Amino acid sequence: MTKTLTELAAALPPDNEVEAWAAGLMEHWAEEEQARQDEEREYAQAVQKPSMVPFSLDSVHPCVVKAHAACKAWLSCILRRTQPHFLTLSGPTGCGKTHLARNAKYALSTKGIPCTIASWAKVILASKTKKAEDEFYHLATVKVLVLDGIGAENTRGEFSRGLSDALLVDLMERRENRWTMFLTTLTMPQLAKLYSERAESRLHRNGSIVVDMSQAQDYNKIPNTNSK
């Protein structure tokens, strides 16, 4: 039976432990938000001036090409309203996961289809606010959702891991028939260990696509040969 956020919150430990956890999460989220804003500016420039993109698919790792093909297939499923609904991109920071997700959002916008990109760390943090139920319901019901940073939240301590796992599984169940892209730096075995095997198994449900990008490099560290 799916638990409400109120029920989950009731099982949390004393406020002082929660506050310490939340403080660490806030610091992490601030860094993540700054990185996201920087990436948004770079993406906006790339869309306006395609020549500014420092590399093409011809110069990236084969697993990134595979991820690109998976994104196109997922977009096709959205347009045709078919399964699979879930797509997971698993790879290190800077390998292009968020870049592909933002391009997918842009492609959907040209078809008039809204796509919400949300930070998982921010979702966890919001679970402690008074508007938690409304915000969680919104993410559970939007037509297309990209959930970025799975595993990037502060999960130190048993209670925080339990909360993260419960919320993630709950959201997966609510979105079982809605198109969702999950972005994570974790491999599937790491995700199962950090959360639970049931969370990892749901990423494969009903033919859902999981792309392993673990061999890709950080393309932010590649010199831009086009800029002189």
C-alpha positions as CSV (number, residue, x, y, z in Angstrom):
1,M,0.0,0.0,0.0
2,T,1.4,3.4,-1.0
3,K,2.1,5.6,2.1
4,T,1.4,9.4,2.1
5,L,4.1,11.9,2.8
6,T,2.5,12.6,6.2
7,E,2.8,8.9,7.2
8,L,6.4,8.8,6.0
9,A,7.3,12.0,7.9
10,A,5.7,10.6,11.1
11,A,8.3,7.9,11.1
12,L,11.3,10.3,11.0
13,P,13.6,10.8,14.0
14,P,13.8,13.9,16.3
15,D,14.0,17.4,14.7
16,N,17.7,17.9,15.5
17,E,18.7,14.9,13.4
18,V,16.4,16.0,10.6
19,E,17.7,19.6,10.7
20,A,21.3,18.4,10.4
21,W,20.4,16.2,7.4
22,A,18.4,19.0,5.8
23,A,21.3,21.5,6.3
24,G,23.6,19.2,4.4
25,L,21.0,18.7,1.7
26,M,20.5,22.5,1.4
27,E,24.2,23.0,0.8
28,H,24.3,20.3,-1.8
29,W,21.2,21.6,-3.5
30,A,22.7,25.2,-3.7
31,E,25.8,23.8,-5.5
32,E,23.6,21.7,-7.8
33,E,21.3,24.7,-8.6
34,Q,24.4,26.8,-9.5
35,A,25.6,24.1,-11.8
36,R,22.2,23.8,-13.4
37,Q,22.0,27.5,-14.0
38,D,25.4,27.4,-15.7
39,E,24.3,24.5,-17.9
40,E,21.1,26.3,-18.8
41,R,23.0,29.3,-20.1
42,E,25.3,27.1,-22.1
43,Y,22.4,25.2,-23.5
44,A,20.6,28.4,-24.5
45,Q,23.7,29.6,-26.4
46,A,24.0,26.2,-28.1
47,V,20.4,26.3,-29.3
48,Q,20.8,29.9,-30.6
49,K,24.2,29.2,-32.2
50,P,24.6,25.5,-33.1
51,S,28.2,26.1,-34.2
52,M,29.1,26.8,-30.5
53,V,28.5,23.1,-29.6
54,P,32.0,21.8,-29.0
55,F,31.5,18.2,-30.3
56,S,29.2,16.1,-32.4
57,L,28.0,12.5,-32.1
58,D,30.9,11.4,-34.3
59,S,33.3,12.4,-31.5
60,V,31.7,10.9,-28.5
61,H,31.7,7.4,-26.8
62,P,29.5,4.8,-28.4
63,C,27.4,4.6,-25.2
64,V,26.5,8.3,-25.6
65,V,25.4,7.5,-29.2
66,K,23.3,4.7,-27.8
67,A,21.8,7.1,-25.2
68,H,21.0,9.5,-28.0
69,A,19.2,6.8,-29.9
70,A,17.3,5.7,-26.8
71,C,16.1,9.3,-26.2
72,K,14.8,9.4,-29.8
73,A,13.0,6.1,-29.3
74,W,11.5,7.4,-26.0
75,L,10.3,10.6,-27.7
76,S,8.7,8.5,-30.4
77,C,6.8,6.5,-27.7
78,I,5.5,9.8,-26.2
79,L,4.3,11.0,-29.6
80,R,2.7,7.6,-30.3
81,R,1.4,7.3,-26.8
82,T,2.9,3.8,-26.3
83,Q,5.2,2.0,-24.0
84,P,7.9,1.9,-22.6
85,H,7.2,4.8,-20.3
86,F,10.5,4.8,-18.4
87,L,14.0,5.7,-19.7
88,T,17.0,5.7,-17.4
89,L,20.4,7.2,-18.3
90,S,23.1,6.0,-16.0
91,G,26.5,7.6,-16.3
92,P,29.1,9.9,-14.7
93,T,28.9,13.6,-14.3
94,G,29.5,15.5,-17.5
95,C,28.8,12.6,-19.9
96,G,25.8,14.3,-21.5
97,K,22.7,13.0,-19.6
98,T,21.2,16.3,-18.7
99,H,22.2,17.7,-22.1
100,L,20.2,14.9,-23.8
101,A,17.3,15.5,-21.4
102,R,17.1,19.2,-22.1
103,N,17.2,18.5,-25.9
104,A,14.3,16.1,-25.4
105,K,12.4,18.8,-23.5
106,Y,13.1,21.2,-26.4
107,A,11.9,18.7,-29.0
108,L,8.7,18.1,-27.1
109,S,8.1,21.8,-26.8
110,T,8.1,22.1,-30.6
111,K,5.1,19.6,-30.5
112,G,3.3,21.5,-27.8
113,I,4.0,18.8,-25.2
114,P,5.1,20.1,-21.8
115,C,8.0,18.4,-20.0
116,T,9.0,19.1,-16.4
117,I,12.6,18.7,-15.3
118,A,13.0,18.3,-11.5
119,S,15.9,17.8,-9.2
120,W,15.5,14.7,-7.0
121,A,17.5,16.4,-4.2
122,K,15.0,19.3,-4.3
123,V,12.1,16.8,-4.2
124,I,13.5,15.2,-1.1
125,L,14.0,18.6,0.5
126,A,10.5,19.7,-0.4
127,S,9.1,16.6,1.3
128,K,9.7,18.4,4.7
129,T,7.6,21.4,3.8
130,K,3.9,22.1,4.3
131,K,3.3,22.0,0.5
132,A,4.9,18.5,0.2
133,E,1.7,16.7,-0.8
134,D,0.8,19.2,-3.5
135,E,4.3,19.3,-5.0
136,F,4.7,15.5,-4.9
137,Y,1.2,15.1,-6.6
138,H,2.3,17.5,-9.3
139,L,5.4,15.5,-10.1
140,A,3.4,12.3,-10.0
141,T,0.8,13.5,-12.5
142,V,2.7,15.7,-15.1
143,K,2.6,14.2,-18.6
144,V,6.4,14.0,-19.1
145,L,8.9,14.2,-16.2
146,V,12.7,14.2,-16.2
147,L,14.0,13.4,-12.7
148,D,17.6,14.5,-12.4
149,G,20.2,13.6,-9.8
150,I,18.9,10.2,-8.5
151,G,21.3,9.3,-5.8
152,A,22.8,12.7,-5.4
153,E,20.9,13.6,-2.3
154,N,22.3,13.3,1.2
155,T,21.5,9.7,2.2
156,R,23.7,9.5,5.3
157,G,21.9,7.7,8.0
158,E,19.3,5.0,7.9
159,F,16.3,7.3,8.1
160,S,17.3,9.4,5.2
161,R,18.0,6.4,3.0
162,G,14.6,4.9,4.0
163,L,12.8,8.1,3.2
164,S,14.5,8.5,-0.2
165,D,13.7,4.9,-1.1
166,A,10.1,5.2,0.0
167,L,9.5,8.4,-2.0
168,L,11.3,7.1,-5.1
169,V,9.4,3.8,-5.2
170,D,6.1,5.7,-4.5
171,L,6.8,8.1,-7.4
172,M,7.7,5.3,-9.7
173,E,4.5,3.5,-8.9
174,R,2.4,6.6,-9.4
175,R,4.1,7.3,-12.8
176,E,4.0,3.7,-14.0
177,N,1.9,4.8,-17.0
178,R,3.4,8.2,-17.5
179,W,6.6,9.0,-19.5
180,T,9.5,9.5,-17.2
181,M,13.3,9.9,-17.7
182,F,15.5,9.1,-14.8
183,L,19.1,10.6,-14.7
184,T,21.7,9.1,-12.3
185,T,25.4,8.8,-11.8
186,L,24.8,5.4,-10.1
187,T,25.1,2.1,-11.9
188,M,22.1,-0.2,-11.4
189,P,23.9,-2.3,-8.7
190,Q,24.8,0.9,-6.9
191,L,21.3,2.2,-7.1
192,A,19.9,-1.1,-5.7
193,K,22.4,-0.9,-2.8
194,L,21.7,2.8,-2.0
195,Y,17.9,2.5,-2.2
196,S,16.5,-1.0,-2.7
197,E,16.2,-3.8,-5.2
198,R,12.6,-3.0,-5.7
199,A,13.5,0.6,-6.7
200,E,16.1,-0.7,-9.2
201,S,13.7,-3.4,-10.6
202,R,11.0,-0.8,-11.4
203,L,13.3,0.9,-13.8
204,H,13.2,-2.2,-16.0
205,R,9.4,-2.7,-15.8
206,N,7.3,-3.2,-18.9
207,G,10.3,-3.1,-21.3
208,S,11.6,0.2,-19.9
209,I,15.0,1.3,-21.3
210,V,18.1,1.6,-19.2
211,V,21.2,2.9,-20.9
212,D,24.6,2.3,-19.2
213,M,26.8,5.4,-20.0
214,S,29.4,4.5,-17.3
215,Q,32.3,4.3,-19.9
216,A,31.7,7.8,-21.2
217,Q,34.0,10.6,-20.2
218,D,33.3,14.1,-18.8
219,Y,32.9,16.2,-21.9
220,N,33.1,19.3,-19.9
221,K,36.9,18.6,-19.7
222,I,37.3,18.3,-23.5
223,P,38.9,21.5,-24.9
224,N,36.6,23.4,-27.2
225,T,38.5,23.4,-30.5
226,N,35.9,25.7,-32.1
227,S,36.5,28.6,-29.7
228,K,39.7,30.6,-30.3
